């Protein structure tokens, strides 16, 4: 009997479009997936696949619906952006629940009141996806029950531990989290969201291009902390196969291109396809790192 396989699709904004390329290879190679764990963009793509869409249909749907700009940053209001995303999700998921999916799926969120990690596995899909995608400062938290839920990447952007907890015996993880050296360390988050370069350090004006602003310094500190947390969580629950598509400096909020990240995901999956196929063989051993952890 083959091992149960879990697929973990991490958060990383538009970099997560690489998940479609990975899924395209897994789908064509008939790799069985028993569990999907998704965070943020990984939640959108993971649910779409579990709902019966092929990877190529997911890519086509995003292109035709304008979904490559899934986080519409042209809408300055966070609420307006969230309503826009909800309308896009309703075209394929209106009224559907986790029970309607073909693959057991869990979506990662963070409770902004208690600080707890919350794994969503039941109820309506659209509120759960909106919560998992609620990137702080881009979308408002989503109220589900008595919780205020936001992007699961706040706590764990690549939830391999959750996949094992669900019952997966072998785990494939797709990590699209931007490395620390992928961004200009002094890019202001507000500039990234608005889409223009804003001169925050205008006093003195001659130094503003050389010296990081207060907002930029704070944002960089957050990036360092979240990256460290990301790496430590990954060491706690190492996957059997870790895929890191080379999407270069493709920005987390840049939805102008689908083909670049998709091709990167496809290439990374093909590079590791023999390891992935081996996971489906009976009595395939667990990774040494996990056996000793």
Order of alpha helices (4+ residues) and beta strands (2+ residues): beta-alpha-beta-alpha-alpha-alpha-beta-beta-alpha-beta-beta-alpha-beta-alpha-alpha-beta-alpha-alpha-alpha
